[in-house]
Amino acid sequence: MVLYLVIAKAADTSRARRNVYIDNNNAVVDANNQALAQSIEQTKQEIFTV
C-alpha cells in the first residue's frame, strides 16, 4: 500500500510537470498564431489597398 502511494505521488508529480510544459508550449503556439493572424490581416489590407 505504501509503495502504491509513493508510485502514485510520483506519477502525479510527473503528470503535473508535463502539464505545465504543455501549457507553456500552448501559450507560445497561441502567441505565434495571433502574430500570424495579425500578419495575414495586414497583408490582406495591403492587397486591398493595391
ZABA-395000 format. One record per residue (C-alpha): x negated, y negated, z negated; residue number from 1; residue in three letters. Coordinates in nm, 4 decimals, m for minus. Example, Ala and Ser with C-alpha at 12.3 -4.5 7.8 and 13.67 -1.06 7.14 Angstrom:
% ZABA-395000
{pt {m1.2300, 0.4500, m0.7800}, 1, 'ALA'}
{pt {m1.3670, 0.1060, m0.7140}, 2, 'SER'}
//
This chain:
% ZABA-395000
{pt {0.0000, 0.0000, 0.0000}, 1, 'MET'}
{pt {m0.2798, m0.2408, m0.0901}, 2, 'VAL'}
{pt {m0.4633, m0.1581, 0.2305}, 3, 'LEU'}
{pt {m0.1472, m0.2271, 0.4300}, 4, 'TYR'}
{pt {m0.1098, m0.5678, 0.2653}, 5, 'LEU'}
{pt {m0.4714, m0.6548, 0.3400}, 6, 'VAL'}
{pt {m0.4343, m0.5499, 0.7033}, 7, 'ILE'}
{pt {m0.1019, m0.7322, 0.7357}, 8, 'ALA'}
{pt {m0.2504, m1.0528, 0.5919}, 9, 'LYS'}
{pt {m0.5496, m1.0285, 0.8288}, 10, 'ALA'}
{pt {m0.3140, m0.9769, 1.1239}, 11, 'ALA'}
{pt {m0.1022, m1.2748, 1.0182}, 12, 'ASP'}
{pt {m0.4123, m1.4932, 0.9892}, 13, 'THR'}
{pt {m0.5316, m1.3782, 1.3295}, 14, 'SER'}
{pt {m0.1926, m1.4498, 1.4881}, 15, 'ARG'}
{pt {m0.1793, m1.7919, 1.3250}, 16, 'ALA'}
{pt {m0.5237, m1.8792, 1.4639}, 17, 'ARG'}
{pt {m0.4269, m1.7540, 1.8075}, 18, 'ARG'}
{pt {m0.1035, m1.9560, 1.7965}, 19, 'ASN'}
{pt {m0.2950, m2.2738, 1.7085}, 20, 'VAL'}
{pt {m0.5315, m2.2071, 2.0005}, 21, 'TYR'}
{pt {m0.2366, m2.1510, 2.2352}, 22, 'ILE'}
{pt {m0.0562, m2.4624, 2.1088}, 23, 'ASP'}
{pt {m0.3697, m2.6717, 2.1666}, 24, 'ASN'}
{pt {m0.4082, m2.5340, 2.5180}, 25, 'ASN'}
{pt {m0.0411, m2.6012, 2.5893}, 26, 'ASN'}
{pt {m0.0855, m2.9614, 2.4772}, 27, 'ALA'}
{pt {m0.3764, m3.0017, 2.7194}, 28, 'VAL'}
{pt {m0.1724, m2.8483, 3.0021}, 29, 'VAL'}
{pt {0.1214, m3.0777, 2.9233}, 30, 'ASP'}
{pt {m0.1052, m3.3829, 2.9304}, 31, 'ALA'}
{pt {m0.2538, m3.2724, 3.2620}, 32, 'ASN'}
{pt {0.0937, m3.2118, 3.4046}, 33, 'ASN'}
{pt {0.2059, m3.5595, 3.3005}, 34, 'GLN'}
{pt {m0.1026, m3.7158, 3.4585}, 35, 'ALA'}
{pt {m0.0452, m3.5168, 3.7764}, 36, 'LEU'}
{pt {0.3227, m3.6134, 3.7907}, 37, 'ALA'}
{pt {0.2266, m3.9786, 3.7486}, 38, 'GLN'}
{pt {m0.0307, m3.9479, 4.0252}, 39, 'SER'}
{pt {0.2242, m3.7853, 4.2548}, 40, 'ILE'}
{pt {0.4768, m4.0590, 4.1810}, 41, 'GLU'}
{pt {0.2163, m4.3267, 4.2531}, 42, 'GLN'}
{pt {0.1224, m4.1591, 4.5804}, 43, 'THR'}
{pt {0.4895, m4.1396, 4.6801}, 44, 'LYS'}
{pt {0.5302, m4.5102, 4.6139}, 45, 'GLN'}
{pt {0.2228, m4.5866, 4.8240}, 46, 'GLU'}
{pt {0.3604, m4.3742, 5.1082}, 47, 'ILE'}
{pt {0.6978, m4.5503, 5.0951}, 48, 'PHE'}
{pt {0.5236, m4.8857, 5.0965}, 49, 'THR'}
{pt {0.3452, m4.7941, 5.4179}, 50, 'VAL'}
//
